[in-house]
Amino acid sequence: MDLRLAALALGPLLLGAGPGTPGSAAGSRGAEQEPASPEVQARALLRELCASTRLAGTAPSLRAAELVRDELTRAGFEVEWDEREVLLSLPRRTRLAIHAGDGPPLLERLRTFDADAVPPGDLPPFHAWSASASARGPVVDCGHGLREDFERLVEQGVELAGSVALCRYGRSYRGVKAENAQRFGCSAVLMFTDPAEAGPERGPVWPDGPWMPGWAVQRGSIAPMARFPGDPSTPGTASPAPGAEARRLDGEELARILPRIPSLPIGADDARLLLERLDASGPGPVEVTLEVDAPRTLRRIVNVLGHLPGTQPGFVLAGNHRDSWVRGANDAGGGTVSLLVAARALGRRRAAGWTPRHGISLAFWDAEESGLIGSTEWGEANADRLREQLLLYVNADALVGGLELGCSGTPGLEALVAEALAEVPHPAGRSVAARWLGSQRGRPDLGLPGSGSDYTVFLHHLGVPTLDLGFGGSGGGQYHTVFDDFPLIDRYLDPGFRAHGLAARSVEALLVEAAEQGPLAFDQAAFARSLARHAARTSDWLGEEQARSLASGFEALAGAIEARWSQWAEAMDLGIEPAEGALGSFPSLRAAVRRAGVHARADAERLVDRPTVLRALELAEGLPERPWFRNRLWAPDPERGYGSHTFPSLRGAEAAEALEDLLEALDTLRAELAGEEAR
């Protein structure tokens, strides 16, 4: 069935209420002249959004895209409807059977799914990109599925060939666990959430509390994100619009880069049955049969973007994925509705006569859960324009999980966060910025994001300064389960929707401030000094002398940037002395630029040359064995997936040559900034 026709048929089911009733479209958009509080708006929007599933490539996901489009249009945004045909992995049938001896199975679970049904229903426990295959073998407890877990089993003489690896979630991306199991000869892999991590040992389980019951299962993707994200059939190039021609990998080319063994997630109760049998003395080892029928087929996805033009070139972009494995109220419904509430507020500002200095855009990505597909394909399709015009990307995935702000991102954006959120009141008193700075002991240090969300293409492929925001503090075990739904948020994670309101106000404030500051929002000297501190910590694997040289190179670059600013400030008679402060190299410079007037502002923005330092130091040819990743200052850790490690090009066999090349790039850039001939 055509997805558009299916979405029309789904309309009444997805709204879940009649006109004017609480949670309905009319009820949530009623008195527009006197808007409800952000908390009330967020609650109504989340209830509407989560009335059905939003699995990428299905009709309900398209209906949710239309909901977002209508909201952006009503708020006065120019809407971009970006359709792409991508390869997706969706199940038709899965089977799990546990055997002890030759008798009937101790347990058997058979599940089917029809992605084209209207509505398709809840996605069963599934790992996207699992091989379509059958396997039977003895179960081996493989810990968390890390390389060291498998190596330890080999040292102990455990036979892994043909076995079924049983792995706990956590400590690495699930795709890394599947890759390790395949590398060590296992025929299949099972994954489960340890109850100690998110189950009854943490507190009451659903429905009596927010923690994970033994029957619940974490779904997810096992795509090879550490090598490249996005549509695996078009690595490094954009997937086209539906019906358009494209060069795609298929057959053996595709098989080489995707998992070749079946993989399934299971609940803690089923895992306990396996572990008890492994520990018990009995007639023989416990065995498992896995069957996965999950064809990899081309399907339509939709990214929805809204744009508010500015008076000056360039724009800032905030984004979050709209899709979910099931209803996804926390991941990522909270971020989606917070961006929509912020869009309404920005629209009211614009209707009252305000125009941002630089443009503001909001993106609602599709197919993030399958492997960061929507954002990656859009980023690859618009790469030249984004490298030239995109000033900042703000990520809002699973944005709302409590009231306390946490952020990671490109160093040099700390002052932007502090300045933008200084006027956003916190429900517990003081401002969001004050509480954040207090938690950081006054000197914030943004963690370096690795991968696992939609910022990846902007940070690691396009060289755009990036922030990844999240409000935390409310714990629960709902991640990628069927009970990540509106009632969970309403009862336990955010009663009263205070965190959603806080997130919406914070996103609005951050976008307005970033659009006002433009290129000045990214303090490149503070960026260089932060990387110098990271470089100083590489002595344990790079060597003390090399670490000192690398740190000195970044310090010299920071000095050259500061000297350039100092000369400009003196020429403009601003009377500002460069001094490194807790929030950057020039704590008061941006305020002085604002006071100096329009011409000084334009002159200051020209001084911040494009590309940024981040772009200037990237590797055009990409990292060794991972050419899609161009950020050589830090990259996703291939052994963990989500986290990052610094200076990845210096960790391989050609480390000495790579270090020389990086030091030369730092020296050349410093010379250019100082106005000298590049050496």
C-alpha positions, 0 to 999 in steps of 0.5 A: 500500500502507498504510504500516503494512502495508508497515512490517510487511513490512519488519521483518526487512529493516530489522533486518538481523540475527537476535535477539541478533546484533550490531546487532540489536534484542535485541543492542543492548538486552541487559543493561539492568541494566548498560548498555553504554557510550554508544559501544557503544550508539550504534554498535549503534543507528546500525547498526540505524537505517541498515539501510534508507533513511528517506525521508519518506513511505515505509514504511522511514521509518515503521519507523524511527519505530516503532524510536524510539517503542519506544526512548523507551517502554523508557526510560520516556518518555511517547510522542507519536505525531504523524501529519500529512498533508503535501504531498511531492515525490518522483520517478517518473522523471528523465532527463539527456542531454548533447548536442554536435551533432545525433548521439546524446547523449554521455551519458544517465542515466535513473532511475526510483523507486517510493516505494510499493515495499517496500522502495523502494530508494535515492532517485536524484539528485533535487531535491525541489520541482523542477518536473515538466517537460522542458527543453533548452538550451545550458549556461551556467557560472553559478558558485555560482548567486548573484545576483551570478554571474548579474548578471555574466553579463548584464553580459558579454552572455551569453544566459541566456534558455532556457539550462540553468544549471550551478551549484556547490553552496556559498555559498548554499542550493540553493533560492536557486540555483534561484530565481536561475536562474528569475529570470534566464530559465533553462529549467532548472538543474543543480547539482554539488559542486566536487571542490575542496570535497569530492572528491579534492583533499581526500583519498582518496575513498570507499571508500578514504577519506571524500571524495566520488568523482566519481560521487556526487551531493548530493540536496536540497530547493529549497523556498522556506525563506527565505520560509516553511518547512514544508508549502508547501500550508499556509503559516502553518497546521498540516497536519492528521492524515491524512484530516482536512479542511484548507484547502490551496493548490493550482493556480496558488496553489501554482505561484506559490510553488514552483519553475517550472523543472526542477532536478537534481543531478549528479556532478562527473564529469558536470559536468566533461564539460560544463565541458570541452565549454564550454571546448573550441573545437568545432562549437557549445555543449554542450546538455542535456536535462532531464526530471523527473516528480515529482508533488507528492502528499499523504503521511503523515509521523510526528513521534515525541516523548518527554516526562518531566514535571517538578515545575514548569511549563514544559519544555525540548526537544531535537530532530533529524530522523529522516528522510534522503535515503538512509540518512543515517548522519551526516545525521542518524543521528548526532544521532538515536542520540545523543538515544536514548542520552541518553534511555536515560540520562535514563530510568535517572536517573528510574528511580533516583528523579530527577525534573527540575525542569522537563519534558524532551522529545525530538523526532524530526522527519519530513520535515526534508529536504523543507523542515523540514516535520515540526517546522514543522507540529508547531510551528504546531499547538502554537503557543500552548502552546509560546509559554507553556511551552517554555523552550528548544529544542536542535537536534541535526541532523548532531550528530556530525562530530568531537570539537570542540563548535561552537554557534550560537543565541540570545545569552544561553545561553553560560553555560548551555552552559559550566555544563552541559558543565563536568563532561563529560570530553573524550577529549583531556583537560579538559572539553567546556566548557573546550575550547569556551571555549578555542576562543572565547578565553574569551569565547564568542559564539554565532553567530546561526542563520539557517535550514536545520534544525528550530530555525527554527520555534522561533526565528523563528516562536515566539520560543523561545530556541534552541541549535544544537549540533554536534561537528565536526573529522572531514571527509568528502564524504558530504553527502546522498549514498548513501555517508552510511552506517554503514560510512563512520562506522565506518571514517572519521568516528568509529571507536570511536564516541567522538564519538557517546558524547561527543555523547550525554553532552553532550546529557544534561548540557545537558538536565538543567542546562537543566531545573534552571535553567528560565527562569534559563538564558536571560540576557536582559541578556547577550542585550541586550548581544550585540544591542548589539554587533551593532547597533554593526556596522550603520553600514555600511548603516544609518548611524553615527547610527542604529547608535549609537541602536540600540546605545544602546537595547539597552545601556539595556535590558540595564541595566534588566534588571540593575537589576531583578536587583540590586534583587531580589538585595538584597531577598533578601539575596543580596549579589551585585553585578551585573557583566558577565562572560565568560559573562553579566551575573551570573556567580554569580547562578544559583548563589546562587539555587540556594543560597537555597532553593525559595522564592527559586528560585520568586521568581526564576523569576517575575522572569524574565517570560514572554514573554522579551525575544526574544518581546517584541521580535518583530513580530506581523505578521512581516517585510515580504514574509516574514510567517511570520518574526517575529524582527526582530532577525535572520533567514535571509539571503534571498540565501544561505538558511542564514546570517543577517543582523541587523535585517532589518526595517531593510534595506528601503525603510521602514528609517527607520520600522522603526528608529523602531518598534524603538527605541520597543519597546526604550524601552517594554520598558525602562520596563516592566522598570524599573517605570515607566509605558510611554511 
